[in-house]
Amino acid sequence: MIVAFIIALFVSIIGVWMVDKSEKDAIRKRFVGRNPISIDEFMAILDLDAGQDCVNDALEELSVIFYVQKELILPTDRFDIEFAPLKGSELSSAITDLELQIDYEAKKNGIDIKSLNIRTVRDFIAFKQNRNSASGLR
């Protein structure tokens, strides 16, 4: 009985790991062939009056969540295209982690989650900037 449980647990862990790895690999493939850009180039493309520290922090966050080199991320990258999870893994995806984090930060800072429409990296940075402004940070 215990052996069967251990085997089932092991198979489950391997399955979750394989889905997670597949998702990360699929997202990384979408960025293959892009030339890295500097933070200054990113800021020029951004078209948003955000501080470089805020932008850098947001890019670092996205890089960690999606396992993509931050120098490959563009302001126009979309969460439903470039960062989209694999079909069938939407419930346990990196995008779900990001959504939970945004929801938590919005509630913590008194921002109405229903008013948010975060579709691109630029939108995410604007949210981070507004969140920092709402909490007295800049």
Buried (B, 14 or more C-beta within 10 A) or exposed (E): EEEEEEEEEEEEEEEEEEBBEEBBEBBBEBBEEBEEBEBEEBBEEBEBEBEEEBBBBBBEBBBEBBBBEBBBBBBEBBBEEBBBBBEEBEEEBBBEEBBEEBEEBBEEBEBEEEEBEBEBBBBBBBBBBBBBEBEEEE
